[in-house]
Amino acid sequence: MPPPIASSPFPAVQVRPNPSKGRSLHATTSFPPGAVILAAQPLACLPTLSHLASRCSHCFELGTPRACTRCRSAYYCDAACQRAAWQSVHKLECKALQRVPAERRGQLPTPVRLLLQVLLVEGIRDGVESLEGHVAARRARPGWRDVELMAMAACSYAGKGVDEATVRKAAEQLCKIQTNAFNWTDEDFTEACVFIQPTLAMMNHSCLPNAMIQFIDGKIVLRAETKLEAGDEIEISYTDVTMPLPKRRQAIDSYMFSCQCLRCRDNLNIYQACSASSNLDLNGLSLSPEVSKVSQLPIITNSAISKRVTTAVDELSGIIRTDEFNDGDIKLLTLRERFQACRELVAVGAWAAPPVPQLLTAISNYFVNKEDYTSALAIQSLVAIECTPYRYPAPFHPVRIKELVHLASLLSNTAPHTAEQMAQSSPSQLTGGGTSSKIQAALREIDQVSTYQMLLLLAKRLAPAGFSDKFKLSLLASERLDELKQLPGREKELSFIERWNTEPQSEWSKDFFQYAVIDPIHRLASLGEELVKQEFGR
Ligand SMILES: C[S@@+](CC[C@H](N)C(=O)[O-])C[C@H]1O[C@@H](n2cnc3c(N)ncnc32)[C@H](O)[C@@H]1O
């Protein structure tokens, strides 16, 4: 039986039957790239296990929330959040959580906690009812016994009994959660919350998505990633689209379909996927205006090189675990070994091809840990110019905004480097004294404070419209810009920056941006390239 079509409570979107995907969500009007299509309240939302004790279970703000004194497994920032949660879900959920043995309470998997809410709260249960769960197909898969056990545990904690019919229904509800819950990653890209929103759950997946979701101030904000026309299907990505094909397939497998998008069908590498984007021209006012010329790169024009890049990426995805790059203590030797494994990609300048960007970020973090901020800044500039814009061609993508703020943070650490301070500072444990002093010399010639200020203003400009006072990265940028106001003697610079910020499209502003931001960051990026090849390519 075809799934029922629910009417959408949001005028901007409409649910339609879809012959190959069940149902799909469509725009009812056109949207320019970056526009906010809608903002929705989640039907149910929970911090993930690793964030349970650090995020409020009601407003989801990061902080040091206090545990509910009864169940000790929901956390709230204050009495108001606790009261509101008590009214909506926690009154019922708290009793159920108290039935979980104390030693297991903090370990209850997030889908099981969501299932508890589905079992206990009528409104949530009704919202989940019409969602797709692929129950029959999941039942035929090896992990089905675990699904049943989780369902049985949830029924028991919820006080619903564990007879066959009740557990079967709960297992179906768990399947719907697994098929439709969104995993929201915070600004550090760790999974922070899991939520369900029935209308947004109608969005299908594409590895070349035309929309994205952000979680801002407890709301799910749906944004157009490319231009949308009325009637277009809205497609988001269920996984990290910059991963190589085998990894994407693995991630998508849990949604019980195989992706037939152009990126998957033709196994497009990161540069080919970038050149298929309609967002390239939007980069004209970004740090990387040359992204628009991606189709002229040898990686695209020379099919032998292009193929080699795709093959090398697929091979490396089997031998390099990118999660090891998140280890703060990663050793120099490991970084060198991994960099050498990537030499084929580096040799053809395929800096954006995975796992090179993740590796460069780990190298930059390695320098930060050593308090060698100049080297970290040079490597991060390389990432900002050669990696991220090709991976995420929309300059308003949160990853691009985060990078501007990150570059600015690194600049704030290098800015106080006077000649005296530099003479005193130890150039980390590396031997690359030559390149390190070139980076320091380059930094002495840059008006780092102005570059810093303009990167932060750019980050603010790219925030989603209507959410700049809620979006974490623009709040952070505003705070830092306010601190700058106290710096004396910058009247001339401030008047230039003000003019650039009010009329960014004018020829004067473009030249000024080139001079004050693009040229310095590109210079640092080429020194970053020299440094990384010299120190890690040996
Ligand atoms: C979150 S739901 C999306 C809404 C769904 N189409 C429905 O009718 O309920 C996820 C499910 O949609 C289907 N789906 C999503 N993206 C798809 C795609 N690119 N191709 C085929 N099916 C897709 C799969 O069945 C998947 O498990």
The ligand as a Gaussian input file, in Angstrom:
#p B3LYP/6-31G(d) Opt

LIG

0 1
 C       13.408000      10.077000       5.678000
 S       12.533000       9.078000       4.612000
 C       12.176000      10.130000       3.291000
 C       10.707000      10.071000       2.932000
 C       10.269000       8.819000       2.257000
 N       10.494000       8.882000       0.843000
 C        8.829000       8.490000       2.545000
 O        8.058000       8.320000       1.611000
 O        8.461000       8.394000       3.707000
 C       13.831000       8.050000       4.048000
 C       13.416000       6.991000       3.065000
 O       13.112000       7.596000       1.809000
 C       13.594000       6.801000       0.744000
 N       14.631000       7.539000       0.019000
 C       15.292000       8.628000       0.455000
 N       16.139000       9.082000      -0.479000
 C       16.035000       8.250000      -1.525000
 C       16.671000       8.193000      -2.786000
 N       17.586000       9.076000      -3.155000
 N       16.326000       7.189000      -3.619000
 C       15.388000       6.267000      -3.249000
 N       14.750000       6.280000      -2.064000
 C       15.059000       7.267000      -1.209000
 C       14.148000       5.546000       1.355000
 O       13.129000       4.596000       1.386000
 C       14.498000       6.001000       2.761000
 O       14.510000       4.965000       3.707000

